[in-house]
Amino acid sequence: MSAAVVVGYTATDTGADALALGIRLARAIEAPLEVALVLPGDARSVITPPDAAYTRHIREQAESWLNDAARRIPDAVPHRTRIRHADSFAEGLVAFADEIGAGYIVVGAANGGLRGRHRLGTVASELLHSSDVPVVLAPEGSRLIDPALGISRVTAAIGSRPGADVLRDESVQLAAAASVPLRLLSLVTVDLPAGLETGAIRIAGAAHSEEVLAQARAELPADVAAEVVVADGDSIEEAVRDLAWDPAELAIVGSSRLAQPRRLFLGSTAAKMLHELPVPLVVVPRSRADVPVQEGPRP
């Protein structure tokens, strides 16, 4: 059985989106599901004594919300509900995931996003700067997708920068655990001012992408077959928008090279992908083996 899938739950549409995707992911990879609701930390000012009745009310309400969540989980998915206390929701999720050796943390999009699209809220943003566990972002409306769809494919956005091997290995493991096809994706974009000659640049970029994909495919385990595809466009957003996406697939990207080892940091490419990506996105931390890249100040 795979390592547990942790869902950051709230009694909102965002929480319902995260729960629905968590169920699909846990079922696909045959992992237990841990549904966690994080309450503010127990520490209080000595000037303000704790109000036992209020504390009890909050806990009872949280337990009621978790009971409602548990009723939505199929019996075939092993699951537990947990109440955690922390100074922030993201901090509580990361600490819990580390404590149980979880494989993934799933959270939903911020309220107000377009259906099928991502809009990062406070919790997701904090996780993407602090988690040492892969974070799965559920787009708005994930709660409306039939759980029976499961996971249909894993698409990995492969590059040539440090950490690409970590992403490749994680993608292979996820696709294998879910028994679904793997697709390797390279994005070719020409994001330049209007009027410049971009034909040669586009050709060179496409050739480089083909080389990256060929190398990635060559480094796959012998028993793993993968489709390779180059997405072309005048911007990353356009390339992602024009690519065919299956409603039940997962996209997966690596952390930015600016991330600390074993931590997440959403790079500019992944951030641009989020604007148009119609499927859940998995963000994988860098390996401890990677040496942090030192960069000078940007202009």
C-alpha positions as CSV (number, residue, x, y, z in Angstrom):
1,M,0.0,0.0,0.0
2,S,1.2,3.5,-0.8
3,A,2.0,6.2,1.8
4,A,-1.1,8.1,3.0
5,V,-2.8,10.9,1.2
6,V,-3.5,13.8,3.6
7,V,-6.4,16.1,2.8
8,G,-6.5,19.6,4.2
9,Y,-10.2,19.8,5.0
10,T,-12.5,22.8,5.7
11,A,-16.3,22.8,5.6
12,T,-16.3,24.8,2.4
13,D,-16.4,24.2,-1.3
14,T,-12.6,24.4,-1.2
15,G,-12.5,21.6,1.3
16,A,-15.0,19.6,-0.7
17,D,-12.8,19.9,-3.8
18,A,-9.7,18.8,-1.8
19,L,-11.6,15.8,-0.3
20,A,-13.0,14.7,-3.7
21,L,-9.6,14.7,-5.3
22,G,-8.0,13.1,-2.3
23,I,-10.5,10.2,-2.5
24,R,-9.8,9.7,-6.2
25,L,-6.0,9.8,-5.6
26,A,-6.1,7.5,-2.6
27,R,-8.3,5.0,-4.4
28,A,-6.1,5.1,-7.6
29,I,-2.8,4.4,-5.7
30,E,-4.4,2.2,-3.0
31,A,-3.3,4.5,-0.2
32,P,-5.1,5.3,3.1
33,L,-6.8,8.7,3.3
34,E,-6.2,11.0,6.3
35,V,-8.6,13.9,6.4
36,A,-7.2,16.7,8.6
37,L,-8.8,19.8,10.0
38,V,-6.4,22.3,11.6
39,L,-7.5,24.5,14.4
40,P,-5.6,27.4,15.9
41,G,-2.8,26.4,18.3
42,D,-3.6,25.8,22.0
43,A,-1.2,28.5,23.2
44,R,-3.1,31.5,24.6
45,S,-2.1,34.7,26.3
46,V,-1.7,34.4,30.0
47,I,-3.8,37.6,30.2
48,T,-6.8,35.9,28.6
49,P,-7.6,32.6,30.4
50,P,-8.8,29.8,28.1
51,D,-12.6,29.6,27.8
52,A,-13.3,25.9,28.3
53,A,-16.9,26.2,26.9
54,Y,-15.7,28.0,23.7
55,T,-12.9,25.5,23.2
56,R,-15.3,22.6,23.6
57,H,-17.7,24.2,21.2
58,I,-15.1,24.7,18.5
59,R,-13.8,21.1,18.8
60,E,-17.4,19.7,18.7
61,Q,-18.0,21.8,15.5
62,A,-14.8,20.5,14.0
63,E,-15.7,16.9,14.8
64,S,-19.2,17.4,13.2
65,W,-17.6,18.8,10.0
66,L,-15.2,15.8,9.9
67,N,-18.0,13.4,10.4
68,D,-19.8,14.9,7.4
69,A,-16.6,14.6,5.4
70,A,-16.2,10.9,6.4
71,R,-19.7,10.1,5.2
72,R,-18.6,11.1,1.6
73,I,-15.7,8.7,1.6
74,P,-16.4,5.3,0.0
75,D,-16.0,2.3,2.3
76,A,-13.4,0.9,-0.1
77,V,-11.0,3.7,0.8
78,P,-9.4,3.2,4.2
79,H,-9.6,6.5,6.0
80,R,-9.4,8.4,9.3
81,T,-10.2,11.9,10.3
82,R,-7.9,14.1,12.5
83,I,-8.1,17.4,14.3
84,R,-4.7,19.1,14.6
85,H,-3.7,22.3,16.3
86,A,-1.1,24.7,14.8
87,D,-0.4,28.4,14.4
88,S,-1.3,28.1,10.7
89,F,-3.3,25.6,8.7
90,A,-0.4,24.9,6.4
91,E,2.0,24.4,9.3
92,G,-0.4,21.9,10.8
93,L,-0.7,20.0,7.6
94,V,3.0,19.8,7.0
95,A,3.7,18.7,10.6
96,F,1.0,16.0,10.4
97,A,2.2,14.8,7.0
98,D,5.8,14.5,8.3
99,E,4.6,12.7,11.4
100,I,2.8,9.9,9.5
101,G,5.2,9.8,6.5
102,A,2.5,10.9,4.1
103,G,3.0,10.7,0.4
104,Y,0.9,13.7,-0.6
105,I,-0.9,16.7,0.8
106,V,-4.1,17.7,-1.1
107,V,-5.7,21.2,-0.9
108,G,-8.3,23.1,-2.8
109,A,-8.3,26.3,-4.7
110,A,-9.2,29.7,-3.2
111,N,-12.8,30.7,-3.3
112,G,-13.9,32.8,-6.3
113,G,-11.9,30.9,-9.0
114,L,-13.3,29.8,-12.3
115,R,-14.6,26.2,-12.4
116,G,-11.9,23.8,-13.5
117,R,-9.1,26.4,-12.8
118,H,-6.6,27.1,-10.1
119,R,-6.6,30.1,-7.8
120,L,-4.0,29.9,-5.0
121,G,-5.2,30.8,-1.6
122,T,-3.3,31.5,1.6
123,V,-3.0,27.8,2.6
124,A,-1.8,26.6,-0.8
125,S,0.7,29.5,-1.1
126,E,2.2,28.7,2.3
127,L,2.4,25.0,1.5
128,L,4.2,25.8,-1.8
129,H,6.9,27.7,0.2
130,S,7.3,25.3,3.1
131,S,6.2,21.7,2.4
132,D,8.7,18.8,2.1
133,V,5.9,16.5,0.9
134,P,4.4,16.7,-2.6
135,V,1.4,19.1,-2.7
136,V,-1.6,18.3,-4.9
137,L,-3.7,21.4,-5.9
138,A,-7.3,20.6,-6.7
139,P,-8.9,23.0,-9.2
140,E,-12.3,24.7,-8.4
141,G,-15.1,22.3,-9.1
142,S,-13.2,19.1,-8.3
143,R,-16.0,18.1,-6.0
144,L,-18.3,17.8,-9.0
145,I,-16.2,15.2,-10.8
146,D,-17.5,11.6,-10.6
147,P,-15.1,9.8,-8.1
148,A,-15.4,6.7,-10.2
149,L,-13.2,8.4,-12.9
150,G,-10.2,7.9,-10.7
151,I,-6.9,9.0,-12.3
152,S,-6.5,8.4,-16.0
153,R,-3.0,9.6,-16.8
154,V,0.0,11.4,-15.4
155,T,1.6,14.2,-17.4
156,A,5.0,15.3,-16.3
157,A,6.4,18.7,-17.4
158,I,10.0,17.7,-17.9
159,G,13.0,20.1,-18.2
160,S,16.7,19.9,-18.1
161,R,17.5,21.9,-14.9
162,P,18.7,20.3,-11.6
163,G,15.9,18.3,-10.1
164,A,14.5,16.9,-13.3
165,D,15.5,13.4,-12.3
166,V,13.5,13.7,-9.0
167,L,10.5,14.8,-11.0
168,R,10.9,11.9,-13.5
169,D,11.2,9.3,-10.7
170,E,8.2,10.7,-8.9
171,S,6.2,10.7,-12.1
172,V,7.1,7.1,-12.8
173,Q,6.2,6.0,-9.3
174,L,2.9,7.8,-9.4
175,A,1.9,6.5,-12.8
176,A,2.9,2.9,-11.8
177,A,1.0,3.1,-8.4
178,A,-2.1,4.3,-10.2
179,S,-1.6,1.9,-13.1
180,V,-2.1,4.7,-15.7
181,P,-0.1,5.9,-18.7
182,L,2.7,8.4,-18.3
183,R,3.1,11.4,-20.6
184,L,6.3,13.5,-20.8
185,L,5.7,17.1,-21.7
186,S,8.1,19.9,-22.8
187,L,6.8,23.4,-23.3
188,V,8.1,25.4,-26.2
189,T,7.2,29.1,-26.1
190,V,8.3,32.2,-27.8
191,D,7.5,34.9,-25.3
192,L,9.0,38.0,-27.0
193,P,7.9,41.5,-28.0
194,A,5.8,41.7,-31.1
195,G,7.6,42.3,-34.4
196,L,10.7,40.2,-33.7
197,E,11.7,37.4,-35.9
198,T,10.8,34.3,-33.9
199,G,10.9,31.5,-36.5
200,A,14.5,30.5,-35.8
201,I,14.0,30.8,-32.1
202,R,11.0,28.6,-32.3
203,I,12.8,25.9,-34.3
204,A,15.7,25.9,-31.9
205,G,13.4,25.7,-28.9
206,A,11.5,22.8,-30.5
207,A,14.8,20.9,-31.2
208,H,16.0,21.5,-27.6
209,S,12.6,20.2,-26.2
210,E,12.9,17.1,-28.4
211,E,16.4,16.5,-27.0
212,V,15.2,16.9,-23.4
213,L,12.3,14.5,-23.9
214,A,14.5,12.0,-25.7
215,Q,16.9,12.0,-22.8
216,A,14.1,11.7,-20.3
217,R,12.6,8.8,-22.1
218,A,16.0,7.1,-22.4
219,E,16.5,7.3,-18.6
220,L,13.1,5.7,-17.8
221,P,13.2,2.2,-16.4
222,A,13.2,-0.4,-19.1
223,D,9.6,-1.6,-18.2
224,V,8.1,1.9,-18.4
225,A,6.7,3.2,-21.6
226,A,5.8,6.9,-22.0
227,E,4.2,9.1,-24.6
228,V,6.3,12.2,-25.3
229,V,4.8,15.5,-26.5
230,V,6.0,19.0,-27.2
231,A,3.5,21.8,-26.5
232,D,4.1,24.8,-28.7
233,G,2.8,28.4,-28.3
234,D,3.6,32.1,-28.1
235,S,3.5,31.8,-24.3
236,I,3.4,29.1,-21.7
237,E,-0.3,29.8,-21.1
238,E,-1.1,29.4,-24.7
239,A,1.0,26.2,-25.0
240,V,-0.9,24.7,-22.0
241,R,-4.3,25.8,-23.2
242,D,-3.8,24.3,-26.6
243,L,-2.7,20.9,-25.3
244,A,-5.2,18.1,-25.0
245,W,-6.0,17.3,-21.4
246,D,-8.0,14.4,-20.1
247,P,-10.4,15.6,-17.3
248,A,-9.2,12.8,-15.0
249,E,-5.5,13.2,-15.4
250,L,-2.9,14.7,-13.1
251,A,-0.2,17.2,-14.1
252,I,3.1,17.1,-12.2
253,V,5.9,19.6,-12.0
254,G,9.1,20.0,-10.0
255,S,10.0,22.8,-7.6
256,S,11.8,25.9,-8.8
257,R,15.6,25.7,-8.7
258,L,15.4,28.4,-6.1
259,A,13.8,26.1,-3.6
260,Q,15.8,24.9,-0.6
261,P,16.6,21.2,-0.6
262,R,13.5,19.1,0.2
263,R,11.3,22.1,0.1
264,L,8.8,23.4,-2.4
265,F,8.9,26.7,-4.4
266,L,6.6,27.3,-7.3
267,G,8.7,28.5,-10.2
268,S,7.6,30.9,-12.9
269,T,6.8,28.2,-15.5
270,A,4.5,26.3,-13.1
271,A,2.9,29.5,-11.9
272,K,2.1,30.4,-15.5
273,M,0.8,26.9,-16.2
274,L,-1.7,27.3,-13.3
275,H,-3.5,30.1,-15.2
276,E,-4.7,27.7,-17.9
277,L,-4.3,24.2,-16.4
278,P,-7.7,22.4,-16.3
279,V,-6.5,19.5,-14.2
280,P,-5.0,19.0,-10.7
281,L,-1.3,19.9,-10.3
282,V,1.2,17.9,-8.2
283,V,4.3,19.9,-7.1
284,V,7.3,17.8,-6.1
285,P,10.0,19.1,-3.7
286,R,13.6,19.1,-4.6
287,S,15.8,16.2,-3.5
288,R,18.1,16.6,-0.5
289,A,20.9,15.5,-2.8
290,D,20.5,18.6,-4.9
291,V,22.9,21.4,-4.2
292,P,21.1,24.8,-3.9
293,V,21.8,27.1,-6.8
294,Q,23.3,30.5,-5.8
295,E,22.0,33.3,-7.9
296,G,22.9,36.9,-7.8
297,P,20.4,39.7,-7.4
298,R,18.0,40.1,-10.3
299,P,17.9,43.4,-12.2
